[in-house]
Amino acid sequence: MSFGLYVIILTYTMALLGIAATALVETISPAFVVFLGIAAVASLFVNLRRLRLVPAWVWNIIAFAIFVFFIADYAILSRNLLVSASRFLAVLMVSKLFDLKTNRDYIITYALVFFQILAAAASTVSISFLGILVLFLVSGIWAMIILNIRRDWAVSSPLSDEPPGRVFGPRFLAFVIASAAAALVITVVLFFAMPRAGLGFLERKTANTVKVTGFSDTVDLGELGEVKTDRTVVMRVGIRGGRPNVLIHFRGAALDHYDGARWTRRVKKTAQAPRSGSGRFIIGSSEERLLEQEILLEPLDADVLIAASNVMFIDGKFNSLRVDPSGTLYLPTPPYSRLEYVAWSDILNPRAAPDSALVFDEYKETSFLDTDPSGPGIRALTAEVTKGARDERAAATAIEVYLKNTYEYSLDPPHTEGKTPLEDFLFYSKKGYCEHYATAMTVMLRAAGIPSRLVTGFLEGEWNGLGNYYIVKQENAHSWVEAYIKGRGWTTFDPTPGEGLGSIKIPSTLSLYIDLIRWKWNRNIIHFTLMDQFKMAAGIERGLHSYIGALKKAFSWEKNTTTDGRWMLPKAVLTSGILVIIIAAVVIIMRMRSTAHGRADGRKTPRFYVEMMRLLKRRGIERMPGETPAEFARRLDIPAVYAITASHEARRYGERELTRAELEKLERDLREIKKTDETQGE
C-alpha cells in the first residue's frame, strides 16, 4: 500500500469519527448527518482522482460563508451555541476534505475533528462516545506520526516522491498502539486527578426530556395508562446492601382533589427543606434502618424529585429543595440534565402526620360524592365492604383486599354505561389499571371518613444484580394510596392486583451487562465529582497499605502458619508480575523511541544521495570506512557522482534549499547512473 493511500485512509477514518461525534449532539437531525456522509464520500472520490475543483481563494470565500451560516444558525435557528458550533465544525471539516493538498490542510482537518469530539463531549452522555474517543486517540496518534514522517521526508528528500509504504511494518504498528495506550492511560489519570468544578456555561442540558405523567398539578384519570407500555428508562437506583425483601414504591407526587374526571393538587403550600451540617437536606427525623438509594434520574419535564416512600434525608447537587405537607419533594426547576443524588428512606415505618387541620380537611374532602350521581352507590359499597371493621386500619385493609379480589386488571378497560371513569370501573366494566384502583380506594376511604390521597410514582422495576441497582422505566409508572391511620400516621396501601404490579420479566445476562456498563459510565465518568475524588484517593491509600502489608505477610516465614498465608503469596506474586509487565512495557517503548530517533537521524541524508549509493552498490561500488562523500566522488571521478555529491553537501551541510532546476538536473544525473548500470548489466 502506498504512503499516500495510508494518509487518505487515516484522514477519512478521522473524518468518520468527527461525523459520528456530531451525530451524538442532541437535536442534530439524522438528515444532516447523512448529508455530511454523502459529502465526505464525494470528497474521497475527488482526492483519489487528485482533482482540484477550485482555487484556494474560492475555498476561503466558502469558509467565510460557512461562518456566516453559523452566526445565522445560532441567532435564528437553533439558539443553542453548542448545537450551532457542532454544525459549523462539521460542515467546515467536510468542506476541508475537498481541499487537501499540504500537510497544513491535513492538520487543520484533524483539528476540526478534535473540536467536533470536544463539542460532543459537552453534549452527550452516551457510552458510544467512549468508543469514538478511543478510536480518535489511536487514529489521531497514527495520523500525526505519518504526517511527521512525510514532513521529515520532504525536508531530507527534496524529490517529489512520497516515502515508501514499507515503513509501516509491525514495529511501527506496535509503536502506534503502545503510544495510543500510553495516551489513553495518561488521559484516564488526568481525568480522575484534575480537580472537579461545576460546568456552568457548558453544563449538559437536553431537549430530549422524558415526559412523565402524574406529576403535574392536574392529572386526568386514565392518563397513566398511556405510558404503561413505554420501556424508556426513567432512572436507575443503586441500593446499598443489596436488594430489599419488600416491594419498593418510588414516590413522586400526591394529589388531593378528585372531581369525577381528574385529580388536582390543591395543597400547594411548600416549605424550604433545612440542611444539616454535612449539607444533606433534612426531610424527616428517623435515622434507624434507612434504605440508602443512589439515584441517577434521567432528564424529566417535571420538577418533582423521586425517591422511595418516606424520605428522611436527601443529598444532591441542587441549591434548594422544597417540601409540601404530603411529603412531595420539589426541585427549583425541572432537571433538564441527568441528576444524581442520594436518598435515605424509612420504608418500614409510616410518615408522621402533618399538624395542619386544613390539610386534613383537604384529604377528607368528599364533594364529588355529594354531587355525582354515583356518590350514593359508592357510599353504600363502602359501607358494605367495611362492615364489621374494628378500626380505620381494618377498614382500609378491607377496601384494599376487596378491590384486589373483585376487579380485573386491564390496560384497555371498556367504556360502558358509567357516566364517569370511576363509576364505569366500580359498577359496570369492573376492569381497569392502577389509576382506577387507587382512585376507587381513595374515594372509598374518604366515604368511610378516613383521610387519604392518591400518590403517583414508580414501582421498583428490573433488578440488576450485577451492579445492585433497579432499572426503573416508564412502564413501571404506578398509582397507589396513602391513608392516615390514627396511631400509625400516613400508611401506604396498594389495591392494584398482582398482575398490575408488573409482570415478572427476566432480562438476559447480556442486556444486564450492557446496562451495567451504562450505569458505571454515567456514575463513574459523567457524574464523577470532587467527593468521588476524595473517596478514590482514600481508597488508593488504603490499597497501598493493604498491598504493602500483603507483601510483608506473603514473604514472611509466618505465612505458612496462618490460614490467609496460602492466599497472600499468589496475590503478591500476581500483583508484582503486573508491575513488572508495566515497567517492561515502558522500557520497550523507550527503546523503540530511541531506535526511531536514530533512524530519523539517518534519514537526514537526502534521498537522492541514498538512491545514488544504492545504484552504485549494485555495480559493486561502495564507500570505504572513513571515506567522506567528497573523497568517494574524487575516487570514482564520474561527473554525475560529482554533481550529486555537491548537491548533497549543499543540502545537508549548507542547509540550502535546492532550486527546481537543480532538482531536475539531479533526476537526470540519477537516470544517467541508472542507465550506465543497466548498460553494464547487459
C-alpha positions as CSV (number, residue, x, y, z in Angstrom):
1,M,0.0,0.0,0.0
2,S,1.4,3.4,-1.0
3,F,2.1,6.1,1.6
4,G,-0.4,8.5,0.1
5,L,-3.2,5.9,0.4
6,Y,-2.3,5.4,4.1
7,V,-2.7,9.1,4.7
8,I,-6.1,9.1,2.9
9,I,-7.4,6.1,4.9
10,L,-6.4,7.7,8.2
11,T,-7.8,11.1,7.2
12,Y,-11.2,9.7,6.3
13,T,-11.2,7.5,9.4
14,M,-10.7,10.7,11.4
15,A,-13.5,12.4,9.4
16,L,-15.9,9.5,10.1
17,L,-15.2,9.8,13.8
18,G,-15.9,13.5,13.6
19,I,-19.2,12.9,11.8
20,A,-20.1,10.2,14.4
21,A,-19.4,12.6,17.2
22,T,-21.6,15.2,15.6
23,A,-24.4,12.7,15.4
24,L,-24.3,12.4,19.2
25,V,-25.1,16.0,19.7
26,E,-28.7,16.4,20.6
27,T,-31.2,18.0,18.2
28,I,-28.9,17.5,15.2
29,S,-31.1,15.7,12.7
30,P,-30.1,12.3,11.0
31,A,-30.7,14.0,7.7
32,F,-27.9,16.5,8.4
33,V,-25.6,13.6,9.4
34,V,-26.5,11.7,6.2
35,F,-25.7,14.9,4.2
36,L,-22.2,15.0,5.8
37,G,-21.6,11.4,4.9
38,I,-22.5,11.9,1.3
39,A,-20.3,15.0,1.0
40,A,-17.4,13.1,2.6
41,V,-17.8,10.2,0.1
42,A,-17.8,12.7,-2.7
43,S,-14.6,14.3,-1.4
44,L,-13.0,10.9,-1.3
45,F,-13.6,10.5,-5.0
46,V,-12.0,13.9,-5.6
47,N,-8.9,13.0,-3.5
48,L,-8.4,9.6,-5.1
49,R,-8.5,11.1,-8.5
50,R,-6.3,14.0,-7.3
51,L,-8.8,16.5,-8.7
52,R,-8.6,20.2,-7.9
53,L,-12.1,21.7,-8.2
54,V,-11.5,25.4,-7.3
55,P,-8.5,27.6,-6.4
56,A,-7.6,28.3,-2.8
57,W,-9.1,31.8,-2.7
58,V,-12.5,30.3,-3.5
59,W,-12.2,27.9,-0.5
60,N,-11.5,31.0,1.7
61,I,-14.8,32.5,0.5
62,I,-16.6,29.2,1.2
63,A,-15.2,29.1,4.7
64,F,-16.4,32.7,5.3
65,A,-19.8,31.7,4.0
66,I,-19.9,28.8,6.4
67,F,-19.1,31.1,9.3
68,V,-21.9,33.4,8.3
69,F,-24.2,30.4,8.3
70,F,-23.0,29.5,11.8
71,I,-23.9,33.0,13.1
72,A,-27.4,32.8,11.4
73,D,-27.9,29.3,12.8
74,Y,-27.2,30.4,16.3
75,A,-29.1,33.7,16.1
76,I,-32.2,32.4,14.3
77,L,-32.5,28.6,14.1
78,S,-31.1,26.7,17.0
79,R,-30.3,29.4,19.6
80,N,-28.0,26.9,21.1
81,L,-24.3,27.7,20.9
82,L,-23.2,24.1,21.3
83,V,-25.5,22.7,18.5
84,S,-24.7,25.6,16.1
85,A,-20.9,25.2,16.8
86,S,-21.2,21.4,16.1
87,R,-22.9,22.0,12.8
88,F,-20.4,24.7,11.9
89,L,-17.4,22.5,12.7
90,A,-18.9,19.5,10.8
91,V,-19.6,21.5,7.6
92,L,-16.2,23.2,7.8
93,M,-14.5,19.8,8.2
94,V,-16.3,18.2,5.3
95,S,-15.5,21.2,3.1
96,K,-11.9,20.9,4.0
97,L,-11.8,17.3,2.7
98,F,-12.2,18.8,-0.8
99,D,-9.1,20.9,-0.3
100,L,-6.3,18.5,0.9
101,K,-3.0,19.5,-0.7
102,T,-0.4,20.2,2.0
103,N,0.4,18.8,5.5
104,R,-1.2,22.0,6.9
105,D,-4.6,21.1,5.3
106,Y,-4.5,17.7,6.9
107,I,-3.6,19.1,10.3
108,I,-6.5,21.6,10.0
109,T,-8.8,18.7,9.2
110,Y,-7.6,16.8,12.3
111,A,-8.0,19.8,14.5
112,L,-11.6,20.3,13.3
113,V,-12.3,16.7,14.1
114,F,-10.9,17.2,17.6
115,F,-13.2,20.1,18.2
116,Q,-16.1,18.1,16.9
117,I,-15.4,15.4,19.5
118,L,-14.9,18.1,22.2
119,A,-18.4,19.5,21.3
120,A,-19.9,16.0,21.6
121,A,-18.2,15.5,25.0
122,A,-20.0,18.6,26.2
123,S,-23.4,17.5,24.8
124,T,-23.7,13.8,25.2
125,V,-23.6,11.2,28.0
126,S,-23.8,8.3,25.6
127,I,-21.4,5.5,26.2
128,S,-20.8,5.4,22.4
129,F,-18.7,8.5,22.9
130,L,-16.1,6.3,24.7
131,G,-15.6,4.2,21.6
132,I,-15.3,7.3,19.4
133,L,-12.7,8.8,21.8
134,V,-10.6,5.6,21.9
135,L,-10.6,5.3,18.1
136,F,-9.7,9.0,17.8
137,L,-6.7,8.6,20.1
138,V,-5.4,5.7,18.1
139,S,-6.0,7.1,14.6
140,G,-5.0,10.6,15.7
141,I,-1.6,9.5,17.0
142,W,-1.1,7.3,13.9
143,A,-2.0,10.3,11.6
144,M,0.3,12.7,13.4
145,I,3.2,10.3,13.2
146,I,2.6,9.7,9.5
147,L,2.4,13.5,8.8
148,N,5.7,14.0,10.7
149,I,7.3,11.3,8.6
150,R,6.0,12.9,5.4
151,R,7.3,16.3,6.6
152,D,10.7,15.0,7.5
153,W,10.9,13.1,4.2
154,A,10.1,16.2,2.3
155,V,12.9,18.1,4.2
156,S,15.6,15.4,3.7
157,S,14.4,14.3,0.2
158,P,13.5,17.2,-2.0
159,L,12.4,14.9,-4.8
160,S,8.7,14.7,-5.2
161,D,8.3,11.0,-4.3
162,E,6.4,10.0,-1.2
163,P,8.0,7.8,1.5
164,P,7.8,4.1,0.6
165,G,4.8,2.2,2.1
166,R,7.2,-0.4,3.6
167,V,8.0,1.9,6.5
168,F,4.7,0.8,8.1
169,G,5.9,-2.6,9.4
170,P,4.9,-4.5,12.5
171,R,7.3,-2.4,14.7
172,F,5.7,0.8,13.5
173,L,2.2,-0.6,14.3
174,A,3.3,-1.8,17.7
175,F,4.7,1.7,18.4
176,V,1.5,3.4,17.4
177,I,-0.6,1.1,19.6
178,A,1.7,1.5,22.5
179,S,1.7,5.2,22.1
180,A,-2.1,5.3,22.0
181,A,-2.4,3.0,25.0
182,A,0.0,5.3,26.9
183,A,-2.0,8.4,25.8
184,L,-5.2,6.7,27.0
185,V,-3.7,5.8,30.4
186,I,-2.5,9.4,30.8
187,T,-5.9,10.7,29.8
188,V,-7.6,8.5,32.4
189,V,-5.1,9.5,35.1
190,L,-5.6,13.2,34.3
191,F,-9.4,12.8,34.2
192,F,-9.5,11.4,37.7
193,A,-6.7,13.6,39.1
194,M,-7.9,17.0,37.8
195,P,-10.0,19.0,40.3
196,R,-13.7,18.8,39.6
197,A,-15.7,22.0,39.3
198,G,-19.2,22.9,38.2
199,L,-19.6,23.1,34.4
200,G,-21.6,26.3,34.5
201,F,-21.9,27.6,30.9
202,L,-21.1,24.2,29.4
203,E,-23.3,22.2,31.8
204,R,-25.1,19.5,29.9
205,K,-28.8,20.2,29.2
206,T,-31.0,18.2,26.9
207,A,-34.1,19.0,24.9
208,N,-35.0,15.3,24.9
209,T,-36.6,15.1,28.4
210,V,-38.6,12.1,29.5
211,K,-42.2,13.2,29.5
212,V,-43.6,11.6,32.7
213,T,-47.3,11.6,33.7
214,G,-48.9,12.0,37.1
215,F,-46.5,14.7,38.4
216,S,-48.3,17.8,37.4
217,D,-51.0,19.7,39.4
218,T,-53.7,18.2,37.3
219,V,-53.9,14.5,36.2
220,D,-56.8,13.1,34.1
221,L,-58.0,9.7,35.2
222,G,-56.7,7.3,32.5
223,E,-53.7,9.4,31.6
224,L,-51.2,7.0,33.2
225,G,-52.2,4.0,31.0
226,E,-50.6,5.6,28.0
227,V,-47.1,5.0,29.4
228,K,-47.6,1.5,30.7
229,T,-46.1,0.0,27.5
230,D,-43.2,2.5,27.3
231,R,-39.8,1.0,28.1
232,T,-38.0,4.3,28.3
233,V,-35.6,4.4,31.3
234,V,-36.6,7.0,33.9
235,M,-34.0,6.3,36.5
236,R,-31.5,3.8,37.9
237,V,-31.4,3.3,41.6
238,G,-28.5,1.7,43.3
239,I,-29.3,0.1,46.7
240,R,-26.7,0.0,49.4
241,G,-26.6,-3.6,50.9
242,G,-28.4,-5.3,48.0
243,R,-32.0,-5.9,47.1
244,P,-34.6,-5.3,49.9
245,N,-37.0,-8.1,50.6
246,V,-40.0,-5.7,50.3
247,L,-41.7,-4.1,47.3
248,I,-40.4,-0.5,46.9
249,H,-42.7,2.3,45.8
250,F,-40.6,5.2,44.4
251,R,-42.8,8.2,45.3
252,G,-43.4,11.2,43.1
253,A,-46.4,13.4,43.8
254,A,-49.5,13.3,45.9
255,L,-52.9,14.6,44.7
256,D,-55.8,15.5,47.0
257,H,-58.9,16.6,45.0
258,Y,-61.0,14.4,42.6
259,D,-63.9,15.9,40.6
260,G,-65.0,12.7,38.8
261,A,-62.7,13.1,35.8
262,R,-59.4,14.3,37.0
263,W,-57.2,14.7,40.1
264,T,-55.7,18.0,41.1
265,R,-53.4,19.2,43.8
266,R,-54.9,21.9,46.0
267,V,-52.4,21.7,48.9
268,K,-49.7,23.7,47.2
269,K,-48.0,25.3,50.2
270,T,-44.3,24.3,50.4
271,A,-41.5,24.9,52.8
272,Q,-37.8,25.1,52.3
273,A,-36.1,21.9,53.4
274,P,-33.4,22.7,56.0
275,R,-29.8,21.4,55.6
276,S,-27.6,19.6,58.1
277,G,-24.0,20.5,58.8
278,S,-22.9,17.9,56.2
279,G,-25.1,19.5,53.5
280,R,-27.9,17.0,53.5
281,F,-31.5,18.1,53.2
282,I,-33.5,17.1,56.2
283,I,-37.0,15.8,55.4
284,G,-37.8,13.6,58.4
285,S,-36.3,12.7,61.7
286,S,-35.8,8.9,61.7
287,E,-32.2,7.7,61.4
288,E,-32.7,3.9,62.0
289,R,-32.8,1.2,59.4
290,L,-32.9,3.6,56.5
291,L,-32.8,2.4,52.9
292,E,-29.9,4.2,51.1
293,Q,-30.6,4.8,47.4
294,E,-28.1,6.2,44.9
295,I,-30.3,7.6,42.2
296,L,-29.5,8.6,38.7
297,L,-32.5,10.4,37.4
298,E,-33.0,11.0,33.6
299,P,-33.9,14.5,32.4
300,L,-37.6,14.9,33.2
301,D,-40.2,17.5,32.3
302,A,-41.4,17.7,35.9
303,D,-39.8,19.4,39.0
304,V,-40.7,16.5,41.3
305,L,-37.8,14.6,42.9
306,I,-38.4,10.9,43.1
307,A,-37.2,8.5,45.9
308,A,-38.5,5.6,47.9
309,S,-41.5,6.4,50.1
310,N,-41.0,8.2,53.4
311,V,-37.8,10.1,52.6
312,M,-35.7,11.2,55.6
313,F,-32.7,12.8,54.0
314,I,-31.6,13.9,50.5
315,D,-28.0,14.7,49.4
316,G,-27.6,16.1,45.9
317,K,-26.1,18.9,43.8
318,F,-29.1,21.3,43.9
319,N,-29.2,24.6,45.6
320,S,-32.6,24.2,47.3
321,L,-35.3,21.7,47.9
322,R,-38.9,22.3,48.9
323,V,-41.4,20.0,50.6
324,D,-45.2,20.2,50.7
325,P,-47.3,18.8,53.6
326,S,-47.8,15.5,51.8
327,G,-44.0,14.9,51.7
328,T,-43.7,15.6,47.9
329,L,-40.2,17.0,47.1
330,Y,-39.8,19.8,44.6
331,L,-36.7,21.0,42.8
332,P,-36.2,24.6,41.9
333,T,-36.6,23.7,38.2
334,P,-37.2,20.6,36.2
335,P,-34.0,18.6,35.7
336,Y,-33.0,19.2,32.1
337,S,-29.9,17.2,32.6
338,R,-29.2,13.9,34.3
339,L,-29.5,14.3,38.1
340,E,-27.6,12.3,40.6
341,Y,-28.5,12.3,44.3
342,V,-28.6,10.0,47.4
343,A,-31.8,9.5,49.3
344,W,-32.4,7.8,52.7
345,S,-35.9,6.4,53.2
346,D,-37.7,4.7,56.1
347,I,-39.7,2.3,54.1
348,L,-40.8,0.2,57.1
349,N,-42.5,2.9,59.2
350,P,-45.3,5.3,58.1
351,R,-44.8,9.0,57.9
352,A,-45.8,11.2,60.8
353,A,-49.0,13.3,60.4
354,P,-48.7,17.0,59.5
355,D,-50.1,19.4,62.0
356,S,-52.3,21.5,59.8
357,A,-56.1,20.9,60.3
358,L,-56.7,22.4,56.9
359,V,-54.6,19.7,55.3
360,F,-56.7,17.0,57.0
361,D,-59.9,18.7,55.6
362,E,-58.4,18.6,52.1
363,Y,-57.7,14.8,52.4
364,K,-61.2,14.1,53.7
365,E,-63.0,16.3,51.1
366,T,-66.0,14.4,49.6
367,S,-67.6,17.0,47.3
368,F,-67.5,14.5,44.4
369,L,-69.6,12.0,46.4
370,D,-72.1,14.7,47.3
371,T,-72.7,15.9,43.8
372,D,-72.1,13.0,41.5
373,P,-74.9,10.5,40.8
374,S,-72.6,7.6,41.6
375,G,-72.0,9.1,45.1
376,P,-74.7,7.2,46.9
377,G,-73.7,4.0,45.3
378,I,-70.1,4.4,46.3
379,R,-71.1,5.2,49.9
380,A,-73.3,2.1,50.0
381,L,-70.5,-0.1,48.6
382,T,-68.0,1.3,51.1
383,A,-70.4,0.7,54.0
384,E,-70.9,-2.9,52.8
385,V,-67.1,-3.6,52.3
386,T,-66.1,-2.1,55.7
387,K,-68.9,-3.6,57.6
388,G,-67.5,-5.2,60.8
389,A,-64.1,-3.5,60.6
390,R,-62.9,-2.8,64.1
391,D,-60.8,0.3,63.3
392,E,-59.6,2.5,60.5
393,R,-56.7,0.2,59.6
394,A,-59.1,-2.8,59.3
395,A,-61.5,-0.7,57.2
396,A,-58.7,0.4,54.9
397,T,-57.4,-3.2,54.6
398,A,-60.9,-4.4,53.8
399,I,-61.2,-1.9,50.9
400,E,-57.8,-2.8,49.6
401,V,-58.5,-6.6,49.6
402,Y,-61.9,-6.1,48.1
403,L,-60.6,-4.1,45.1
404,K,-57.7,-6.6,44.6
405,N,-60.0,-9.6,44.6
406,T,-63.1,-8.3,42.8
407,Y,-61.8,-6.4,39.8
408,E,-59.9,-7.4,36.7
409,Y,-56.6,-5.6,35.8
410,S,-56.6,-4.3,32.2
411,L,-54.7,-1.6,30.3
412,D,-57.6,-1.2,27.9
413,P,-60.8,-1.1,30.0
414,P,-64.0,-0.8,28.0
415,H,-66.3,2.2,28.2
416,T,-69.8,1.1,29.3
417,E,-72.8,2.7,31.0
418,G,-70.9,4.7,33.7
419,K,-71.0,8.5,33.5
420,T,-67.5,8.8,34.9
421,P,-64.4,6.5,34.6
422,L,-64.7,5.7,38.3
423,E,-68.4,4.7,38.0
424,D,-67.6,2.6,35.0
425,F,-64.8,0.8,36.9
426,L,-66.7,0.2,40.1
427,F,-70.2,-0.8,38.9
428,Y,-70.1,-1.8,35.2
429,S,-66.9,-2.9,33.4
430,K,-65.0,-3.8,36.6
431,K,-61.8,-3.5,34.6
432,G,-59.0,-1.0,34.9
433,Y,-55.4,-0.3,35.8
434,C,-53.6,1.2,38.8
435,E,-55.1,4.6,38.5
436,H,-58.7,3.2,38.6
437,Y,-57.8,1.0,41.6
438,A,-56.1,3.8,43.5
439,T,-58.8,6.4,42.7
440,A,-61.5,3.9,43.8
441,M,-59.8,3.2,47.1
442,T,-59.1,6.9,47.9
443,V,-62.7,7.8,47.3
444,M,-64.0,4.9,49.3
445,L,-61.6,5.7,52.2
446,R,-63.0,9.3,52.3
447,A,-66.5,7.9,52.2
448,A,-65.6,6.0,55.3
449,G,-64.2,9.2,56.9
450,I,-60.5,8.2,56.6
451,P,-58.1,10.9,55.3
452,S,-56.5,9.7,52.1
453,R,-54.7,10.9,49.0
454,L,-53.7,9.4,45.6
455,V,-49.9,9.1,45.0
456,T,-48.1,8.7,41.7
457,G,-44.6,7.4,41.1
458,F,-43.0,4.2,40.0
459,L,-42.6,0.6,41.2
460,E,-39.1,-0.8,41.6
461,G,-38.7,-2.1,38.0
462,E,-36.0,-4.6,36.9
463,W,-33.3,-5.6,39.4
464,N,-29.7,-5.8,38.0
465,G,-27.8,-8.0,40.5
466,L,-24.5,-7.4,38.7
467,G,-24.5,-3.8,40.0
468,N,-27.1,-3.9,42.8
469,Y,-29.5,-1.4,41.2
470,Y,-33.0,-1.1,39.9
471,I,-33.7,-0.1,36.3
472,V,-37.0,1.9,36.5
473,K,-38.8,2.5,33.2
474,Q,-41.9,4.4,32.1
475,E,-43.8,1.1,32.1
476,N,-43.2,0.9,35.9
477,A,-45.3,4.1,36.4
478,H,-47.8,3.4,39.1
479,S,-50.5,4.9,41.4
480,W,-51.3,3.9,44.9
481,V,-52.9,5.3,48.1
482,E,-51.7,6.8,51.3
483,A,-54.3,6.8,54.2
484,Y,-53.9,8.4,57.6
485,I,-54.5,5.8,60.2
486,K,-54.8,7.0,63.8
487,G,-51.9,5.9,65.9
488,R,-49.8,5.0,62.8
489,G,-49.7,8.0,60.6
490,W,-49.7,8.0,56.8
491,T,-49.7,4.4,55.6
492,T,-49.3,3.0,52.1
493,F,-52.0,0.8,50.6
494,D,-51.8,-0.6,47.1
495,P,-55.1,-2.1,45.9
496,T,-53.8,-3.0,42.4
497,P,-53.8,-6.8,42.0
498,G,-50.5,-8.7,41.4
499,E,-50.7,-8.6,37.6
500,G,-50.8,-4.8,37.7
501,L,-47.6,-4.6,39.7
502,G,-45.6,-5.6,36.6
503,S,-45.1,-9.0,35.0
504,I,-42.0,-10.9,36.0
505,K,-39.5,-10.2,33.3
506,I,-36.2,-11.8,33.5
507,P,-33.8,-9.8,31.4
508,S,-31.0,-11.6,29.6
509,T,-27.5,-11.6,31.1
510,L,-26.2,-9.7,28.1
511,S,-28.7,-6.9,28.5
512,L,-27.8,-6.7,32.2
513,Y,-24.1,-6.4,31.4
514,I,-24.8,-3.7,28.8
515,D,-27.0,-1.7,31.2
516,L,-24.3,-2.2,33.9
517,I,-21.8,-0.6,31.6
518,R,-24.2,2.4,31.1
519,W,-24.7,2.7,34.8
520,K,-20.9,2.7,35.6
521,W,-20.2,5.1,32.7
522,N,-22.7,7.6,34.0
523,R,-21.9,7.1,37.6
524,N,-18.1,7.0,37.4
525,I,-17.4,9.1,34.4
526,I,-20.2,11.5,33.6
527,H,-21.1,12.3,37.2
528,F,-17.6,11.9,38.7
529,T,-17.4,14.6,41.5
530,L,-14.9,16.2,43.9
531,M,-16.3,14.0,46.7
532,D,-15.6,10.9,44.4
533,Q,-12.0,12.1,44.1
534,F,-11.6,12.2,47.8
535,K,-13.0,8.7,48.2
536,M,-10.8,7.4,45.4
537,A,-7.7,9.0,47.0
538,A,-8.6,7.4,50.3
539,G,-9.2,4.1,48.6
540,I,-5.8,4.2,46.8
541,E,-4.1,4.9,50.1
542,R,-5.9,2.0,51.8
543,G,-5.0,-0.2,48.8
544,L,-1.3,0.7,49.1
545,H,-1.2,0.0,52.8
546,S,-3.0,-3.3,52.1
547,Y,-0.6,-4.3,49.3
548,I,2.5,-3.5,51.4
549,G,1.0,-5.5,54.3
550,A,0.3,-8.4,51.9
551,L,3.9,-8.4,50.6
552,K,5.2,-8.4,54.2
553,K,3.0,-11.4,55.1
554,A,3.5,-13.2,51.8
555,F,7.3,-13.3,52.0
556,S,7.5,-13.9,55.8
557,W,8.1,-17.3,57.4
558,E,4.8,-16.9,59.2
559,K,2.7,-17.2,56.1
560,N,2.6,-21.0,56.3
561,T,1.3,-20.9,59.9
562,T,-1.8,-18.9,59.1
563,T,-4.9,-19.6,57.0
564,D,-4.5,-16.4,55.0
565,G,-0.9,-17.1,54.2
566,R,-1.7,-19.5,51.4
567,W,-3.6,-16.8,49.6
568,M,-1.1,-13.9,50.3
569,L,1.8,-15.3,48.2
570,P,-0.1,-15.8,44.9
571,K,-1.8,-12.4,45.3
572,A,1.5,-10.7,45.9
573,V,3.3,-12.5,43.1
574,L,0.4,-11.7,40.7
575,T,0.5,-8.0,41.6
576,S,4.3,-7.8,41.4
577,G,4.1,-9.6,38.0
578,I,1.7,-6.9,36.7
579,L,4.1,-4.2,37.9
580,V,7.0,-5.9,36.1
581,I,5.0,-6.1,32.9
582,I,4.1,-2.4,33.1
583,I,7.8,-1.5,33.7
584,A,8.9,-3.7,30.9
585,A,6.4,-2.1,28.5
586,V,7.7,1.3,29.4
587,V,11.3,0.2,28.8
588,I,10.3,-1.3,25.4
589,I,8.6,1.9,24.3
590,M,11.6,4.0,25.3
591,R,13.9,1.7,23.4
592,M,11.6,1.9,20.3
593,R,11.6,5.7,20.6
594,S,15.4,5.7,20.8
595,T,15.6,3.5,17.7
596,A,13.1,5.6,15.9
597,H,15.2,8.8,16.7
598,G,18.3,7.0,15.4
599,R,16.6,6.1,12.2
600,A,15.3,9.6,11.9
601,D,18.8,11.0,12.1
602,G,19.8,8.6,9.4
603,R,17.1,9.9,7.1
604,K,18.7,13.4,7.2
605,T,20.8,12.1,4.3
606,P,19.0,13.4,1.2
607,R,17.1,10.6,-0.7
608,F,18.8,11.4,-4.0
609,Y,22.2,10.6,-2.4
610,V,20.9,7.4,-0.9
611,E,19.5,6.4,-4.3
612,M,22.8,7.1,-5.9
613,M,24.6,4.9,-3.4
614,R,22.1,2.1,-3.9
615,L,22.7,2.2,-7.7
616,L,26.5,2.2,-7.3
617,K,26.3,-0.7,-4.8
618,R,24.5,-2.7,-7.4
619,R,27.7,-2.2,-9.5
620,G,29.9,-3.3,-6.6
621,I,31.0,0.2,-5.8
622,E,30.8,1.3,-2.1
623,R,32.3,3.9,0.2
624,M,35.3,2.7,2.2
625,P,35.2,3.1,6.0
626,G,36.2,6.6,7.0
627,E,35.9,7.9,3.4
628,T,34.0,11.2,3.1
629,P,31.4,11.7,0.3
630,A,33.8,14.1,-1.4
631,E,36.7,11.7,-1.3
632,F,34.4,8.9,-2.6
633,A,33.4,11.2,-5.6
634,R,37.0,12.0,-6.4
635,R,38.0,8.4,-6.3
636,L,35.2,7.5,-8.8
637,D,35.8,10.5,-11.0
638,I,32.3,10.3,-12.5
639,P,30.7,13.7,-13.4
640,A,27.2,12.6,-12.3
641,V,28.5,11.4,-9.0
642,Y,30.4,14.7,-8.5
643,A,27.2,16.7,-9.2
644,I,25.0,14.6,-6.9
645,T,27.6,14.7,-4.1
646,A,27.9,18.5,-4.4
647,S,24.1,18.9,-4.1
648,H,24.2,16.5,-1.2
649,E,26.7,18.6,0.7
650,A,25.0,21.8,-0.1
651,R,21.7,20.4,1.1
652,R,22.8,18.6,4.2
653,Y,25.7,20.7,5.5
654,G,24.9,24.0,3.9
655,E,21.2,23.7,4.7
656,R,20.5,25.3,1.3
657,E,17.2,24.7,-0.5
658,L,17.8,23.3,-4.0
659,T,16.2,25.1,-6.9
660,R,13.8,23.5,-9.3
661,A,16.5,23.5,-12.0
662,E,18.9,21.7,-9.6
663,L,16.3,19.1,-8.7
664,E,15.6,18.4,-12.4
665,K,19.4,18.0,-13.0
666,L,19.6,15.6,-10.1
667,E,16.9,13.5,-11.7
668,R,18.9,13.5,-15.0
669,D,22.1,12.5,-13.2
670,L,20.4,9.6,-11.4
671,R,18.9,8.4,-14.7
672,E,22.3,8.6,-16.2
673,I,23.8,6.5,-13.4
674,K,20.9,4.0,-13.6
675,K,21.3,3.8,-17.4
676,T,25.0,3.1,-17.1
677,D,24.2,0.4,-14.5
678,E,21.7,-1.2,-16.9
679,T,24.2,-1.0,-19.8
680,Q,26.9,-2.7,-17.9
681,G,24.5,-5.3,-16.7
682,E,23.8,-6.3,-20.3
